[in-house]
Amino acid sequence: MDDKISRGISSATLTNSVVEFIKSQIVEGHLKSGEFLVSERKLSQLIGVSRVTVRRGLELLINDKIIIKKYNQGYIYSGDSLDLLLKKQKAVLFLHQQEEKNLPFDNSMSSIWEGARLEAKENDLITMVKFGINKVSPKLAKDLSRISCAIVTDLIDRESIQNLINEKLIVVHLDNYAGSFVDNVLQDDFGGMIEGVEYLIKNKCKNISFFSTLNSFKEVGLELNSEVRLAAFKTVLDRYDLPILETTISEVNADGNDIEDFVNRILQASVDALVFPHNYLFDRVAHLIENNTNCDIPILVLGNSQVSPNLNLINIIWNTKSMGREAVKRIMYRLTYPTMDTIKILISCRVKNNSS
């Protein structure tokens, strides 16, 4: 039988009509736990699509664990409760690497989750949060797929991301590290760093010192952000014909003790400004800078950081709530158009001078 409504309509849309028809049978109570669906031929007649399209829709429902195929018998409703089925279709799960107790109230991730919750509420979605998840095994991914339809996460383990995708979960990642096979929402580090360094130069800073973590992050496969921020810094130097001196770029270990020695050495060299591409690097040495007699120089930090009235602190910040909202908006698009291409959504940054 040819699709009655196929003219001008994609096969994905026709297949989705099969999925929605069967889900409506469950929601309206016409299909009970353990009952067989009507035959493929009958479904074809009821929905007005070909049997090939019916089979495609049934395969999607099998993948979503809603129905089971019984050899030589047909398809049976797997028995998930109606309440569970409805919740799964509308539930978004936030997976976060840190434990909740290690996530301060003013942390940017807290603000991202707040923005995501607001957007989810406006779209009648249920939200759940799971803290302290560094890896997602195939079993955990399967368990999560039974309670949610989508994941927003900052997990950097690609195998974990792939396990979630294998369970047909929509995944939106809050950084670069998941790769191009999922949607990414991230702050515009490159544009933000350029704006911040240009701000320093326009305020008569020429001898600027940048603390790079590129090499130490490469050792653990987390160099992407460091590469982008260092490239932006070099781009501005080149744009303004500023030379790279011995003090211009200091390579430090992100988790080592050498950063304190580097800071003391750079301050003694009488530079015009300091640039910290990661806020926690600055937080580690803020006390050293405060105790130095040359602490009145501008300090540019990417991200929110400690604020001290004794320091000339400039932050590169972004709208974290908007980041969370965009992640949930992307989920809404994917629920409607599941086969569309993945994209990166950049959240613009701005410079905030805390001393002015």
N, C-alpha and C positions, 0 to 999 in steps of 0.2 A: 504493500500500500504506500502511495506517495504521501508526503507530508501535505496536509490540507492548507497549512498556513506558512509553507516554506518560502513562498515568493518574497524576496527582499529581507528575509530573516536569517540570521546566522545559525549554524548548527549548534553553537554553544547555547544560544537563546532557546532553541527547541529542546535541547537536552535538559536545560534548567526547568523548562515547563513540566517535564516528567518528574524531576526531583520535587518540585513544589507541589505537584498534584498528590504524590504519595505522602509527603509530609502533612499536607492538609487532611488527608484521610486519617492520619494518626491523631493530629490535633483535634479534629472534630469527633473523634471517638469511633469512627467507622472501621478502624483496623486495631484489633486488640493484640496484646502481647501473646506471641506464639502462633498467631494466625497467619495463614498463607495469603499472599497477594493474589489477585485475579491473574489470569494468564497474560503473557506478552501480547497475544492477539487482542484480548479484551482491552488491555491498557491502550494499545494502539488505536482502537476504535473510540474509547472514551476521551482520549486526549487529542486525537486528530493528528497523530504523527506516525511515521513509519516504525516498523518493529526494530530496525537498526537504531533509530533514535531512542526507542524505549530501552534497548539493551545498554546504550551508553549511559542513560540516566540511572538505570539499576546498578551499573558498575560504580557510579559515584556514590550511591547510597551504601553499597557494600564497603567501599573504602572508608566511608564515614561511620562504619559500624552500626548503621541503622537497620539494615536488613542482612540476611544470610542466605546464600544460595544452597539449596538442597539438591544434590544430584538426582536427576530424573523425577523430581517432585515439584520444583519451582522455587519461589522466593518467600522467605518467612520473616515477619517482623521480629527483630532480635530481642525485643522485650524491655528496652530502656523505658523507664517510666516517662509518662507524658511531661511531668514537671521537669525531669532531667533534660529531656529533648529540647523543651522550650528554653531552659536556662542556657544550655550549651550554645544554641543559636544566637544568644544575645549576650554572652559572657566574654569579657576581655580580661586576660590575666597579665599582670605586670610581674615580670621576673627580674629581680635585682640581685647583683652579686654580693653586696654587703649585708651583714646582719642588721636588723632594724635598730638595735642598740648603738651601732656604729654610724648611723645615718643622722647627723645633727639636723635640728629643725630648719635651720637656714641653709642647709645644703642645697645645691642646684638641683640634685636629683629629686629631692622632696618637692620642689617647685614644679618640676616636670610632671611628676605624678599628679600634683594638684590640677595642673592644666589639663592633663589627660582625663581625669575624673570629671571635670566640668564639662568637657566636650562629650564624654560618654553619657553623662546624665542628660544632656540636651538631646541626645540621639536615642534615649531610652535603652541604653546598654547597661548591663551589670558589670561592675569592676571588682577584681580581686587582686591582692598583692601577695607575692611569695618571696620572702627575703632569704639571703644566704645561699643562693643557688649558683655554684660555679660551673657545674656541668649538668647536662641533661642526658641521661641514658635512654636507650630505646624504650625501656619499660616505663620510665617516668614520662617520656613524651607521649606514650600511649595513654597513660593515666590522665595527663593534662588534656588530651584531646577529647576525653569523655566529659569534661566539665566546662570547656571553653571552645570558642571558635577562632580566637586570635590571641597573639602574644605580642606585647610590647616589652622590649628587653634591652639591657646593656651588656649581655653576655658576650665575651670575646672569643669563646671556644667555638670554632666553626663546625666541628663535629656535632656539638649540641644543637646548633642552629639547623643543621641538616636533619637531625633526628626529629625535630619539631616539624619541619617541612614534610618529611616522610609520612607524618600522621595527618597530612592535609590541613595543618594549622596555618593561618595567615600570620606572618611574622614581620613586624616592623622594628628595625634596629636603631638604637640611639647613638650611632657612631659609624666609623668607617669599617670596622673590623669584620663584619659579617660577610662582606663581599657583595658583588653585584647581583646575586641571585635572590636577594630580598630587598624590600624598600628600606632606605636609610633616611633618618631625619637627624641632622647634625648642625652644629653652629658653624658659621663661615669663618674658620680659623684664619684662612689666607687673607681674606678681606679685612678681618678685624685686626690682624697683626700689622698689615700695611697702614691702616688708619692710625693705629697706636704709635708706630714708629714715626710716621709723618708728623704726628702731633708733637713728638719730641723735637724733631728737626725744626719745625716751625717756631718752636720755643727756644731756638738757639743752641740745641744740643747737637754736637758734631761727633764727639768721641763717645760712642755708645757701646756698652758691653752686653753681650747676649750670652746667657747660660744655656748651652745646648745639652740635651739628653739623648741625642740621636744614637750614639754608639751603644750606650747601656740598654736602650730600649730595643735595639736590633737584636741583642742577645736573647731576648725573650719574645721576639716577633711582634713587638708593639710600637714599631717605629713610625707608623703612618702619620700620626698627629705631629710628632716631632719633625718629620721631614717637611710637612706643609708649613709649619710655623717658621722653621729655619729658612726655607725657600722664600717666604714672604719677607723676612728680615733682609736677606741678601738682595731681593728685588728692589727694596727701597734704597739701600745703600748705592746700588748701581744707578738708580733713577736720579739720585742727587750727587753722583760722582764722589761719593765718600770712600776713602781707602779702607781696606781691611787690615787693621793693625794687629799687633800681638795680643792686645787686650780686647779686640772686637768680639771674638767668639771663643768662649771657654767651654770645653767639653767636660761635663761632670757626670758622675754616676748618680742616677736618680735616687738610689737607695744607699749610697755610700757615705763615707764621712768626709770625702775630699771637698765637698761643696763649701764647707766653712772656711777651709784654707784658701780656696779660690776667691771667695767673697772678700776676705781680708786683704789678699794680694791685689785684687782689682781696685778696692777702695783706696789703697795706698798709691795706686797709679794715677789718681786724680782724674777719673773719667767723668764725663758730663751726665751720664744716665745709665741705669741698669735695666735690663729686660729679662724677665722670668717667664718663659713660655708655659710654665705649669704652676698653678697657684700653690700647690703643696711644697714645691721647692722654695718659694719665697717664705712660706709659713715656717719652714725649718730654720731659716737664717734671719728672720725679721729682728730677733733680739740682738744679733751681732751688729746689724746695720744701725739700730737705735743707739747702741753704745759707742758707735764710731763718730768721731768729730766731724766727718764729712757726710753726715746723714741727711743733709738738706738737698741732695741731688734728686731729680725725678726718678721714680722707680715704676716701671711699667710691668704689670702682671696680667696674664691672660686668665680670666676667671675671677670669681670673688675670692677675697683673701682677708687676712687680718687687717684691721684698720687701726692706725695709731696716729694720734694728733701730732706726734713728733716726726712723722715721715711724710715726704711729699709723694704720696701714693696715687698712681693712676691705674685704673682697671679697665681691661677690655671685657665687656659683659654683653650678654644677649638675653632676649626675652625667653626665659626658660619655660614659663607657662605656655607660650606660643608653641614651643617645641613639643610639649605634651599634647596640645590640641591638634597639631598637624599630624602627629602619629595616629591619633584616633580617627581623624578625617580620612587618612589613607586607608585605614581598616574599613571604613564605611564604603569607600570607593571599591575596595577589593571584594567586599561582600556582594556588590552589585555587578562588578566587572572582574571576575576572578582571573581572567587570562591576560589582562593588560600587562605591558612591560613594567619592569621595576624601575624606580627612579631614586635620585638623591634630592632631598628637599633641604636647602640651606636656610638657616635662620640667621639673619643679619646681626652683626655685632656693632657696638658703639663704644666710644671712649668716655669714661667717667673719671673726672679729676676729684679725688676725695679731699683735696686740700683747698679747693676753691669754694 
